[in-house]
Amino acid sequence: MSWKSERVAKMLSDKEKEGCKTILTKLTEQDLLTLTDTVTNRIVSPENAREAMEAILSFSHTASQLLRRKKVKRDHIYQYLAENGIIEPTSSDKPRLIRRALKFWGSTQEDSDVENDDQGDNLSECASLQSSPNVPVSSSSKNVDGQELASNFIPWFYKILNSFNTASDSASQEWGPQHFWNDAKSSVLMLSGGEVLDECQGSLAVSDKLRELVCKEKLFFNANVAGARGQIDAYGLVKISVGGTVHRFSNCLGVFEQSFGLVRDPQLQNNWKIKFTDLKLEAQEQPQLDGQHRKAIT
């Protein structure tokens, strides 16, 4: 590390320093390095996770400021509290968990310091996947509007999916099976002089299939967000459909249609997981999709 600090974590009490350090150990090394850049404004260049944590603790003015960082997720704080015998409701939002941690540490910071949070999670504005392990939607009301959810979900989904084919975007780090139910299903239908269908089941299989489709085929989905449609049925299943164009580099390969089924996660009331998704790709020119993604319809 390119610096030596003589005042590491002096702005934090010993209890706050100990608690924040424990929470930071739950982050990946890459997230710690990224967080160090943000907290120190790139003044510090740590060489490993230990040095990154040292820098983050040193440059954080208050414990609440550190906990509000987007890389420090709600689940990290929830898990820390649980490990210390503090069981909060599963529906607790991040500001509430921060306040509970501060109380546990005996911090003197005002609640308003937590509420005025422009660095943390804001589900009511659909902040991003970084704030939650599942699909972010409005938490301001128990009455979910299917169309509003669709307008929030579509940009979020394709941003992180397309990021596998966009070198400048780090959102791909947030992609994973945690956004799908364990029994999730997906189908990919390719129309290009014939029909090719690929189906799979399971959160990991569905997640990997969509990721590989973008990575290996170098696809970019340009969704027509304005044309997205969403509706919720009597059982709480939200059905979303959207269309758009499919691109590879500077070429427009054709069009696509994709539908989703979202189900609320009862363990985290303001979030949703994908139950199923069906994707149809129709080529305007031969896309030459990799054979390992194909299964001929008989």
Secondary structure, 3 states (H helix, E strand, C coil): CCCCCCCCCCCCCHHHHHHHHHHHCCCCHHHHHHHHHHHHCCCCCCCCHHHHHHHHHHHCCCHHHHHCCCCCCHHHHHHHHHHCCCCCCCCCCHHHHHHHHHHHHCCCCCHHHHHCCCCCCCHHHCCCHHHCCCEECCCCCCCCCHHHHHHHHHHHHHHHHHHHHCCCCCHHHHCCHHHEEEEEEEEEEEECCCEEEEEEECHHHHHHHHHHHHHHHCCEEEECHHHCEEEECCCCCEEEEEEEEEEECCEEEEEEEEEEEEEECCCCCCEEEEEEEEEEEEECCCCCCCHHHCCECC
